[in-house]
Amino acid sequence: MARPLPHPPGAEGPGAEEFERVRHLVAVSERDPLAPFALRPDKSYVFAPDRSAAVGYKVKVGLAVASGDPVGAAEGWADAIAAFVDMARVGNRPIAVLGAGERARPMWAGHGLSQLAIGRDVVLHRSEFSLQGRRFRNLRQAIQRSRNAGVQVEIHREGDLRPDLVLELRGLMKRSRRDEPRGFSMILGGLFQGREPDAVLAVARDRAGAVVGAHRYLWAGKCDLSLDFPIRAHGAPNGVDERLISEVVDWGSAQGVERVSLAFAPFPDLFANRSRLGLLGRIGYALVHLLDPLISVERLYRYLRKFHAFDQERYVMLRWRQVPRVLLALLLLEFGG
């Protein structure tokens, strides 16, 4: 399990004591793959009165946007959400939520927010993950292609990385243009800055020994891992990402890891039922593809579906009259510089 560290001296964000409290709440959060991302240093927090739970948020275009579900004890979620709503009301700020899960959705709805389903978590359960059978044929073939190409995978604790490997990974990030991670709800960032020494790094090398891919995973509670940041070299052998995931699941099974969260699959029902879409569905399909210059959501869906691990639904919670403002805020938070 990730060990608490003080907030980086001089960094912007909450004070060390407050940040330390949030880190503790992340460590006791259960079955929430987004919990580790509450620790982004650009987020602020509102706590339940007894400090048993907290909401992480950021203000954008005058909108207070909560990220994911509250962290901490589920019994304190309702109070943390109420405290966040009160804080926003006092500051005369409208609110929205990006990535509310099924447990928290009715709590937000109780404060007058409507829901818009935006996708599902993708979570591999150790007891259910398998490469056997026709269902996993595409996944199995991708992993085998990486083996045929001579790819080898090594697992590291971030705090134990050798300086030469850090340089290799930084070089790969720069070449793949991933040296400045963007995101708000599912990317922590701050690689190799000492804030997450217990993060898990899975590194893939090609036959010649060059690093061709890497995944960073964060601890979510005591026995879950969440994919934070994947890196892949241009021209890397086919199946590298699938191989990294498979190796992390195998490694985790010996470490007591029960679940590995991969990513967020946007609008899976929209893409799975494309041939049966009505007029509104076709309009939605076209609108989603407007994001292609930022992220190819359909390609992401097709990659993730081979794992057959779609989990709980996630929502944007908002007031309909504020849709344009919410959309602008979310785009700036996820894809802005």
N, C-alpha and C positions, 0 to 999 in steps of 0.2 A: 504494500500500500504506500502511496506517496507520502513522504514525510513533510511536515510544515516547514516553510522557510519564511523569513521576514520579507516584507515588501522591499523591493530594491531601493536602496538609499537614493534619494534625489529624484526618483521616478514620479511622474504625475499619477494621480489617482488617490484612492483612500489611504488613510494612515496605516501604519504597520499593524496596529492592534485590530483595526477593523478588517484589514485584508487577511490577517491571521485567523480571525473568526470565520470569515467566508471560507478559507481553506479547510478549516475543521468541518464546516457544514457540507462542503463538497465530499469530504472523506466519509461522512456518515450518510450521504444520499444513497438511496437504493434504486436500482433498475432505472437509472436516468442517464442515458448516454450523453446528454448535453451538459450535465453538471460540471465537468471540468472546465468548460468554456466560460463559466461564470468568473473565472480567474483572469480574464483578459484585463490588462492594466488600464484600459481606457473605459472600463465600466465603473459606475457608481452603484451604491447599494442602499436598500431600505430594509430594515429588519422588523420582524415581528416583535411586539413588546417584550417578550421573554427571550428574544434573540435565538430562538430555536430554528428559525428559518429566515431566509433573506431573498429578495428579488434583485437581480442584477439588471441594470438599465443604462441607457445612454440617451441624451437629448439630441435630436436632429431636427432641423427646420422647425424648432419650437415644439416638437412632439416628444413626449417621454415614452421611449420604446423599451419595454421589458423584453428580455431575451430568455426564451425557453421557460421551463417551470421554475418555481422557487427551489432553492437548494436547502438541504437540511431535513428535519423531521417533517413527515407528511402532515402530522397533526398541527404543525404551525403554519402550513401554507396559507390557509384562509386569512389568518391574521397578518401575515407578511403582505399578501395581496391587498388587503384592506389598508395597511399602512402606506403602501405604494400609491394607491388611489387617493388617499388623503393628502399625501405629499404633493401629488400632481395638482390636486384641487387647490391647495393653498398657493401654489405657484402659478395657478391659472393656466396649466398646460394640459392639453388633450393627451390621451394615452392610447397606446396600441401595444400588442404583444406579437412577437415573431417566434413561432415555434412552440406554442402552447401544446402540451400533450393532452391525452384523453382524461387524465385525472384532474388536471387543473382547469380544463375548459369550462366546466359548469361553474367554477368559482369566479372566473372572469365574466361569464355570462350574467352572474348575479349582480354585477356592477354595470350592466347595461351594454356590454359589448356583444357584437354579433360575431359569427365564426365564418371563416373561409378556409376550407381544407386545402392544403398545399402539398401534401405528400406523406410519406411514411418513413419511419426509422428503418434501417436495415441492420439487423442484429443476428449474429451467428451464435447459437446456443451450443455449448460444447457437447451436450448429450445428443444433439440432433444433427450436428454437422457431419457430412459424409461425402465422399467422392464416388460412391458406388451407385450403380443403377443408371438407367436411361435418363432419368431426370437431371442428373449432374454430368451428363456426357460432355456438354460444351465446356464446363468448368474443368473437368478432368483432362480434356484434350489440351486446353490452354496451359495447364500446369505441366503436362508432359512435354509440350513444345519448348517450354523454358528449360526443362531438364535436357532435352535433346540438344539444345543450344549450348549446354555446358554451364548454365547459370548455377551459382552456389549462393546460399543465403546464410547470413550470420546475424545473431541477435545480441544486442548490447544494451546496457543501462546507460542513459545519456551522461550521467555523472562520471562514468568510467571510460568514456571515449578517449582514445589516444589523439594527441594533437594532429598527427598526420591524417587520421581519418576525418577529423573535423574539417581540415582543409579540403579534403576530397569532397566531402558533402557540401561545403560552401561553394566549391567550384561547380558542382553539379546543379545546385540551386540557381547560381548565376547564369549558367548556360541554358537552363530550361526556363529562365525568366520567372523563377519562383522564389527569388531572394527577398521579396517584400510581400509576405503573405497578406492577402486581403481577406476580410470576413468579419462577422460580428457574432453569429450564433454558433458556428462550428469550426472555427480556427482560433487557436490560442496564440500562435506565433511565439516570438522570443526564443527561437532555437539557440542552443549553446550559450545562453546567457546566465546559466546557473540557477534559474528559478525552478526548474523541474528536473532535478537530478535523477529521479526515479522513473522518468519517462522511458519507454521502451523503443529502441531503434532497431528496425529490421532492415538490413542492408543486403542488396543483391549485387553480385559481381559476375561479370561475363567470363568466358573461358580464359581470357588474357589477364584477368584479375582486376579489370577496371570496374569502378562502381557505376552501375547502370540504372539503379533505382533504390529508393529507400522509403520506408513508412515510419512515421513517428506516432506512437500510441500513448495516451494518457490514462492514468488510473481514474476510474469512476466508481467511488465507493471502495469496498474491500476486495471485490472479486470480478470486476468488469474492466475492460479496456475499451477506449474509444479512439478511433483513428483521427488524428489531428491534422497531419500534413503529409500527403504523398508527393514524392518527387520521382520523375522518370526521365531518363536521358532520351534525347531524340535518337531514333534508330535502335532503341533497346530491343532485345529479343522479345518476340511475342509471348505473352503469358507471364511477364515479370510481376505485374501487380497481383494477379491471381496467386502466383507462387508465394509472394511475400505474405499474403493474407493466410494462406494455408499453413505456412510455416509458423506464423504467430499463433494460430489456433493450436497447433501441435505443441509448441513451446509452452503456451499458457495452460494447457491441460495438466502439465507437470507442476505448475505454479499455483494451482487452485483457481485459475480464471474460469468463470462460468460462462461469460458472454463477451463477445467481441463485436463492438459496433463499428460498422464500416463507413457509413455516410448517411446522407439523407436522399431518398429517392423522390424527386418532385413529380407530382401528378401521375402516379403509375396507372391509375384507372383510365386516365385520358389516353395514354399511349397504348395500353393493353387492348382497348376497345375501339381503336381508331376506325375500323371498318363499320362500326355500328353507331358512330356519333351522329347526333341530331344537329340542327342548325347551331344551337348554342355551343355544343361540343366542338363543332368545326371552327367556330369563332375563337373559342378558348385555345384550341390547338394552334391556330395561326398567331394568336397573341403571345403564347408561350415561346414560339420560335423567334419572336422579336428579341429575345434574350440571347440568341445564338452568338452574337459578337462578344458577349461576356462569359457565357457558359452554355454549352450544348446540353440542354437538359434531357433531350430524348436519347442522345448517345449515352449519357450517364445512366438513364433508366435501363437501356439495353445491356449495359455492362453489369449493373447490379442485379438484374433479374435472374442471371444465371446462378446466383447463390440461393435463390428461393428462400429468402429470409426477411421478407417484408414484415414489419412489426407494427407498433401502434401508429395511429394517424397523428399528424401535426397540423396546427391551425395558425392562421393569422387572426387575431382577435381585434376588432375595430368597430368604429361607428361608421355606418355606410356613408353618411354625409361627408366624411373626411377621407374617402377612398383616394382621391388624387394626391393629397398630402401624405397619406400613409405610404402609398406606392413610391413616391419620391424619397421619403425618409428611408425606406427599406433598401432601395437601390443604392443610395449613398452609403448606407451602413455596410452593406455586403460587398459592394464593388468599388466604392470610392477610394481615393488614395489614402 
